[in-house]
């Protein structure tokens, strides 16, 4: 039961999905995480062609005041865009961009995966990529969710 609660807090997925993954993994928490991640990825793929018509712009300015980020996180409806968890995700992604200095969302500039936001290890949980964090959000909110653009400003 503790593992179920822990995975629920980490993923935000339903107890039924988590229980199914734990049963399939025979109680192995790490294996259940992999199963849930694969499930989230498949759900995200199914929703990827849906039109994004809403979202939020989030900002983050580093404590020193020398680095700042504006990030646009898109979704399908205002209902999700106004959700506090969605806004927190946008803020966390802006913080990530500030810390990790990606140059593109998905390697559009051709500089490689190490500078592509979606391919980077998420600064708040290095076990996951930013893409996996967004896939989990798609599963949680039930809507297509994408970082549409970001700008990172730096004085240094």
MARPA-265917 format. One line per 8 residues: number of its first residue (from 0); their letters; for each residue x, y, z of C-alpha. Coordinates in Angstrom, 1 decimal. Each point is the difference from the previous one (the first is absolute). Example, Ala and Ser with C-alpha at 12.3 -4.5 7.8 and 13.67 -1.06 7.14 Angstrom:
<rs>
0 = as = 12.3,-4.5,7.8; 1.4,3.4,-0.7
</rs>
This chain:
<rs>
0 = xxxxxxxx = 0.0,0.0,0.0; 2.9,2.4,0.8; 1.5,-0.7,-3.5; -3.4,0.7,-1.6; -0.2,3.4,1.9; 3.5,0.8,-0.8; -0.4,-0.6,-3.8; -3.3,2.0,0.1
8 = xxxxxxxx = 1.8,3.0,1.5; 2.9,-0.3,-2.6; -2.2,-0.5,-3.1; -3.4,1.4,0.8; -1.5,-3.0,-1.8; -3.1,-1.8,1.2; 0.2,-2.7,2.7; -1.4,-2.5,-2.5
16 = xxxxxxxx = 2.7,0.7,-2.6; 2.7,-0.2,2.7; -1.4,-3.2,1.5; -0.1,-1.6,-3.5; 3.6,0.9,-0.6; 1.1,-1.3,3.5; -1.9,-3.3,-0.7; 1.7,-0.3,-3.3
24 = xxxxxxxx = 3.4,0.8,1.5; -0.7,-2.5,2.9; 0.4,2.7,2.6; 3.3,1.3,-1.4; -0.2,3.8,0.3; 2.8,0.8,-2.5; -1.6,-2.3,-2.6; -3.5,1.5,0.7
32 = xxxxxxxx = 1.5,3.5,-0.7; 1.3,-1.3,-3.3; -3.4,-1.4,-0.9; -1.8,3.2,1.0; 2.5,2.0,-2.0; -0.6,-2.1,-3.1; -3.7,0.3,0.5; 0.2,3.8,0.3
40 = xxxxxxxx = 2.1,0.2,-3.2; -2.6,-2.0,-1.9; -2.8,2.2,1.3; 2.0,3.1,-0.9; 0.6,-1.3,-3.5; -3.8,-0.6,-0.5; -0.7,3.6,1.0; 2.9,1.7,-1.8
48 = xxxxxxxx = -2.1,0.9,-3.1; -2.6,1.9,2.0; 0.0,3.8,-0.5; 1.5,2.2,2.7; -2.2,3.0,0.5; 0.7,1.1,3.6; 2.9,0.1,2.4; 2.0,2.2,2.3
56 = xxxxxxxx = 3.1,2.1,-0.2; 2.3,-0.5,3.0; 3.0,2.0,1.1; 2.9,-0.8,2.2; 2.8,2.4,1.1; 3.0,-1.5,1.8; 0.7,1.4,3.5; 3.0,1.9,-1.3
64 = xxxxxxxx = -2.1,1.9,-2.5; 2.4,-0.8,-2.8; -2.0,-2.8,-1.7; -3.7,0.0,-0.9; -2.3,-2.2,-2.0; -3.3,0.3,-1.7; -1.6,-3.3,-1.0; -3.3,-0.7,-1.8
72 = xxxxxxxx = -1.7,-3.3,1.0; -2.9,-0.9,-2.2; -3.1,-2.2,0.6; -3.4,-0.6,-1.6; -2.3,1.9,2.4; -0.2,2.9,2.4; -1.2,-2.4,2.6; 3.4,-1.7,0.1
80 = xxxxxxxx = 2.0,3.2,-0.5; -1.6,1.5,3.1; 0.8,-3.1,2.1; 2.6,0.8,2.7; 1.9,-3.3,-0.7; 0.3,1.1,-3.7; 1.3,3.4,1.0; 2.5,-1.6,2.4
88 = xxxxxxxx = 1.2,-2.3,-2.8; 0.5,3.1,-2.2; 2.0,1.7,2.8; 2.1,-3.1,0.6; 0.8,-0.3,-3.7; 1.0,3.7,-0.1; 2.3,-0.7,3.0; 1.5,-2.9,-1.9
96 = xxxxxxxx = 0.7,2.2,-3.0; 1.6,2.5,2.3; 2.3,-2.6,1.5; 0.8,-2.2,-3.0; 0.1,2.6,-2.8; -1.6,-2.1,-2.8; 0.1,1.7,-3.5; -3.1,-1.6,-1.5
104 = xxxxxxxx = -3.1,-2.0,0.9; 0.8,-3.1,-2.0; 3.3,0.5,-1.8; -1.4,2.3,-2.6; 3.3,1.8,-0.2; 2.0,-3.1,-0.7; 2.4,0.4,2.9; -0.8,-3.5,1.4
112 = xxxxxxxx = -2.1,-1.6,2.7; 2.1,1.4,2.9; -1.3,3.5,-0.8; -3.6,-1.1,-0.8; -2.4,0.8,2.9; -2.1,-3.2,-0.4; 3.1,-2.3,0.0; 1.6,1.5,3.1
120 = xxxxxxxx = -0.2,-1.6,3.5; -2.5,1.9,2.0; 1.7,2.2,2.5; -2.5,-0.8,2.8; 0.1,-3.8,-0.7; 3.1,-1.1,-2.0; -1.4,-3.5,-0.3; -2.5,1.4,-2.6
128 = xxxxxxxx = 0.5,2.0,-3.2; -2.1,3.2,-0.5; -1.8,-2.0,-2.7; -1.1,-2.6,2.5; -1.1,2.6,2.5; -2.2,1.6,-2.7; -1.3,-3.5,-1.0; -1.0,-0.6,3.6
136 = xxxxxxxx = -1.8,3.4,0.0; -1.9,-1.0,-3.2; -1.1,-3.2,1.8; -1.0,2.0,3.1; -1.9,2.8,-1.7; -1.4,-2.1,-2.9; 1.0,2.7,-2.6; 2.8,0.5,-2.5
144 = xxxxxxxx = 2.7,2.2,1.7; 3.0,1.5,-1.6; 2.7,2.5,0.6; -0.6,2.2,-3.0; 2.9,2.4,0.5; 2.3,1.5,2.6; 2.5,2.8,0.2; 2.9,0.1,2.4
152 = xxxx = 1.6,3.3,0.9; 3.4,0.2,1.6; 2.3,2.9,0.9; 3.0,-2.2,0.6
</rs>
